Amino acid sequence: MNKKLWVQDLKAMPFLLPFFIVYVIFTIFPIIKGLEMSLYDWTLIRKMDFVGMANYQKMISDQYFWRTLWNTTLFVILTTPTMLLLSLGLALLANLKTRFRTFFRGAFFLPSILSVAVISFLAIFMLQPYNGFINTLLHAIGIDAEPFWLADKYLSWVSIVVVTLWWTVGFNMILFLAGLQEIPESLYEATEIDGASRWQQFIYITLPQLMPIGRVILLLQILASYKVFAQILLITNGGPGGATRPLIQYIYEVGFKQNNLGYAATMSYALFFILLVLSIIQLRSNRSEES
C-alpha cells in the first residue's frame, strides 16, 4: 500500500514541479533575500556594509514609521467593519427574487473590475472643489458649503474610505452571495411554518450559515487593508501633511526615493510580522469556534 502511494506521488511530481519552481523563485527566494537585505546597508546599486540589527533599532525610534503604521491601522479600522456590513447588505439585496436581481449583481460588482488608476482618476474628478461633481451636486440641492475633500485631513480619510469601499465591495458581495445561495431553502420553509418572521430567519438561520465565509472575508479584508497603497498614492499622495500616508507608501519612499533598500526591507518585515500575527489569531479563533 505504501509503495503504491509512493508511486502515485512520484507520478504527480512532474505536474507539481513547474508550480513549485515558480513559487520558489517568486515567493520563497524574495522572502529570504528581503531578510538578508534588512541586515545590510543596501542601495539600489549594490550591497554595502553589514549593519546587523541597526535597521531594526532605527525602525523602533522612527516616528514616521509609527505614524504611517497608525495611518494604515486607522484605515483598517475604518474599512473592515464597514466593508463587512455593506457587502452583506448588498448580497442580501442581490439575492432577492426580483426582476432587478441581475442588474443589482452586475452594478454592485462592476467597479471591482476597474483598475486602481481609473478609480483614482474618477475620485479626483468627482471630489474637485468648485466644479467637482460632488460639490456641484451639493450646490444643486441648496448646500452652499465648499468642502475641500482632498485638502482636509478628515475629509480626505472619508474620501479614501468611500472610494475604496465602492471599488472593492463587489468582490466581497459575491462571496457573501455565494454563501447565501448555499443555504438550503428547506430551513426557511420550516421556520415559516413555525411562524418565524423575516428578521428571526435572518438572525437564527442566515447569519449562522454565513459565519464561515464571513470569517474568511474578515481575514482577507484586514490583510488587504493593511497593504493599502496605490489609491492613496494616486488620490492624495499621502497628504495633506502626511495625514493619510500609509506604511507601504513610506516603505516605497525610503526604498526608491531615499535609496535605502535595507531599511525599506526592515519595515516590510515588520508589516509581514503584523500580518502573520493577525492571520494566526484569526485562524486560531476560527478553529476554537468550530470545535
C-alpha positions in Angstrom: 0.0 0.0 0.0 2.8 2.4 0.9 4.6 1.5 -2.3 1.6 2.4 -4.3 1.3 5.8 -2.6 5.0 6.5 -3.3 4.4 5.6 -7.0 1.4 7.9 -7.1 3.4 10.7 -5.5 6.2 10.3 -8.0 3.8 10.4 -10.9 2.4 13.7 -9.5 5.8 15.3 -9.2 6.2 16.3 -12.9 2.9 18.1 -12.7 3.7 19.9 -9.4 7.3 20.8 -10.3 6.6 23.8 -12.6 4.4 25.5 -10.0 7.0 24.6 -7.2 9.8 26.2 -9.2 7.8 29.4 -9.9 6.7 29.5 -6.2 10.3 29.2 -5.0 11.6 31.9 -7.4 8.9 34.5 -6.9 7.9 33.8 -3.2 10.4 31.9 -1.2 13.6 33.5 -2.7 12.3 37.1 -2.2 11.4 36.4 1.4 14.9 35.1 2.1 16.5 37.9 0.1 14.5 40.5 1.9 15.6 39.2 5.3 19.2 39.4 4.1 18.7 43.0 2.8 17.3 44.1 6.2 20.7 43.2 7.8 22.7 45.3 5.4 23.1 48.9 4.3 21.7 48.1 0.8 21.2 50.6 -2.0 19.6 50.3 -5.4 23.0 49.8 -6.9 24.7 47.3 -4.6 25.0 45.7 -1.2 27.1 47.9 1.2 28.1 47.1 4.7 26.7 44.6 7.1 24.8 46.5 9.9 23.2 43.6 11.8 20.2 44.8 13.8 20.9 48.5 13.3 18.0 48.9 10.8 15.6 47.3 13.3 16.8 49.7 16.0 16.3 52.6 13.7 12.8 51.5 12.9 11.8 51.4 16.6 12.8 55.0 17.1 11.5 56.2 13.7 8.5 58.5 14.3 7.5 58.3 10.6 7.3 54.6 10.8 4.9 54.7 13.7 2.9 57.5 12.2 2.4 55.7 8.9 1.7 52.4 10.7 -1.1 54.2 12.7 -2.5 55.6 9.5 -2.6 52.2 8.0 -4.2 50.8 11.1 -6.8 53.6 11.1 -7.6 52.7 7.5 -8.2 49.1 8.6 -10.4 50.1 11.5 -12.5 52.4 9.2 -12.9 50.0 6.3 -13.1 46.5 7.7 -16.4 46.6 9.7 -18.0 48.9 7.1 -17.0 46.5 4.3 -18.4 43.5 6.1 -21.8 45.2 6.8 -22.0 46.8 3.3 -21.1 43.7 1.4 -23.6 41.6 3.4 -26.3 44.2 2.8 -25.6 44.3 -0.9 -25.5 40.5 -1.1 -28.9 40.2 0.6 -30.3 42.8 -1.9 -28.7 41.0 -4.9 -30.2 37.7 -3.6 -33.8 38.9 -3.6 -36.0 37.2 -6.1 -36.9 40.3 -8.2 -36.6 41.2 -11.8 -33.8 43.6 -10.9 -31.6 40.8 -9.4 -29.3 40.5 -12.4 -29.0 44.3 -12.6 -28.1 44.5 -8.9 -25.4 41.9 -9.2 -23.8 43.5 -12.2 -24.0 47.0 -10.8 -22.5 46.1 -7.5 -19.7 44.0 -8.9 -18.8 46.3 -11.9 -16.5 48.7 -10.0 -14.2 45.9 -8.8 -13.1 45.2 -12.4 -11.7 48.7 -12.8 -8.0 49.4 -12.3 -6.8 51.5 -9.4 -5.7 54.2 -11.8 -9.2 54.5 -13.2 -11.0 54.7 -9.8 -8.4 57.2 -8.6 -8.9 59.5 -11.6 -12.7 59.3 -11.1 -12.3 60.1 -7.4 -10.1 63.2 -8.1 -12.5 64.3 -10.9 -15.6 64.0 -8.7 -14.0 65.5 -5.5 -12.5 68.6 -7.0 -13.6 71.8 -5.3 -15.8 74.3 -7.0 -16.5 72.4 -10.2 -16.3 68.7 -9.0 -19.4 66.5 -9.3 -19.9 66.1 -5.5 -19.7 69.8 -4.8 -21.8 70.7 -7.8 -24.4 68.2 -6.5 -24.3 69.8 -3.0 -24.9 73.3 -4.6 -27.8 71.9 -6.6 -29.6 70.7 -3.5 -29.1 74.1 -1.8 -25.9 73.4 0.3 -23.6 76.4 -0.2 -20.6 74.8 1.6 -17.4 74.3 -0.4 -15.7 71.3 1.2 -12.1 70.6 0.1 -12.4 66.8 0.1 -8.7 66.1 -0.6 -7.2 69.0 1.3 -8.7 68.4 4.7 -7.2 65.6 6.7 -10.6 64.4 8.0 -12.4 64.7 4.7 -9.5 63.1 2.9 -9.9 60.0 5.0 -13.7 60.0 4.3 -12.9 60.3 0.6 -10.4 57.5 0.5 -12.6 55.1 2.6 -15.7 55.7 0.5 -13.7 55.3 -2.8 -12.1 52.1 -1.5 -15.4 50.6 -0.4 -17.1 51.5 -3.7 -14.2 49.9 -5.6 -13.8 46.7 -3.7 -17.2 45.9 -2.1 -18.3 43.9 -5.2 -15.8 41.1 -4.6 -16.9 40.6 -1.0 -20.5 40.9 -2.0 -20.0 38.0 -4.5 -18.5 35.8 -1.7 -21.5 36.5 0.6 -23.9 35.9 -2.3 -22.3 32.5 -2.9 -22.8 31.8 0.8 -26.4 32.8 0.7 -27.1 30.5 -2.2 -25.6 27.6 -0.3 -28.3 27.9 2.5 -31.0 25.2 1.9 -34.4 26.7 1.2 -35.9 24.0 3.4 -34.6 25.8 6.5 -36.6 28.9 5.7 -39.7 26.9 4.7 -39.6 25.0 8.0 -39.3 28.2 10.1 -42.1 29.9 8.1 -44.4 27.1 9.0 -43.4 27.7 12.7 -44.3 31.4 12.3 -40.8 32.9 12.3 -40.5 36.4 10.9 -38.0 37.5 8.3 -35.9 39.1 11.0 -35.8 35.9 13.0 -34.9 33.9 10.0 -32.0 36.3 9.3 -30.8 36.1 12.9 -31.1 32.4 13.5 -30.5 30.9 10.0 -28.8 33.4 7.6 -26.2 34.8 10.0 -25.0 31.5 11.5 -24.8 29.9 8.0 -22.7 32.9 6.7 -20.3 32.9 9.7 -17.6 30.6 7.9 -17.5 32.8 4.8 -17.7 35.9 7.0 -14.5 34.9 8.8 -12.7 34.4 5.5 -13.9 37.8 4.3 -12.8 39.4 7.6 -9.3 38.0 7.3 -8.9 38.9 3.6 -10.2 42.4 4.3 -7.8 43.0 7.2 -4.8 41.8 5.1 -5.8 43.8 2.0 -6.4 47.0 4.1 -3.0 46.7 5.8 -1.5 46.6 2.3 -3.3 49.7 1.1 -1.1 51.9 -1.2 -2.0 52.7 -4.7 -5.3 54.6 -4.3 -3.9 56.7 -1.5 -0.7 57.5 -3.5 -2.8 58.5 -6.6 -5.6 60.4 -4.9 -3.9 62.3 -2.0 -0.2 61.2 -2.3 -0.4 60.7 1.5 -1.5 64.2 2.2 -2.5 66.6 3.4 0.7 66.9 5.5 1.2 63.1 5.6 -2.2 62.6 7.3 -3.1 59.7 5.0 0.3 58.3 4.2 0.2 54.5 4.7 3.1 52.4 5.8 3.7 50.9 2.3 4.0 54.4 0.8 6.7 55.2 3.4 8.5 51.9 2.6 8.3 52.8 -1.1 9.7 56.3 -0.5 12.5 55.1 1.7 13.5 52.3 -0.7 13.2 54.1 -4.1 13.4 57.8 -3.4 15.9 57.7 -0.5 17.8 54.8 -2.0 17.8 52.8 1.2 16.5 49.3 0.4 17.9 47.8 3.5 15.8 49.9 5.8 12.8 49.5 3.5 13.1 45.7 3.7 13.3 46.0 7.5 9.9 47.9 7.6 8.5 45.4 5.1 9.3 42.6 7.5 7.7 44.5 10.4 4.5 44.6 8.3 4.9 41.0 7.4 5.1 40.1 11.1 2.0 42.1 11.9 0.0 40.4 9.2 1.3 37.0 10.2 0.3 37.5 13.8 -3.2 38.7 12.8 -3.6 35.7 10.5 -2.6 33.3 13.2 -5.0 34.9 15.7 -7.9 34.8 13.2 -7.2 31.2 12.2 -7.0 30.0 15.8 -10.2 31.8 16.8 -11.9 30.1 13.8 -10.7 26.7 15.0 -11.8 27.3 18.6 -15.3 28.4 17.4 -15.6 25.3 15.1 -14.5 22.8 17.8 
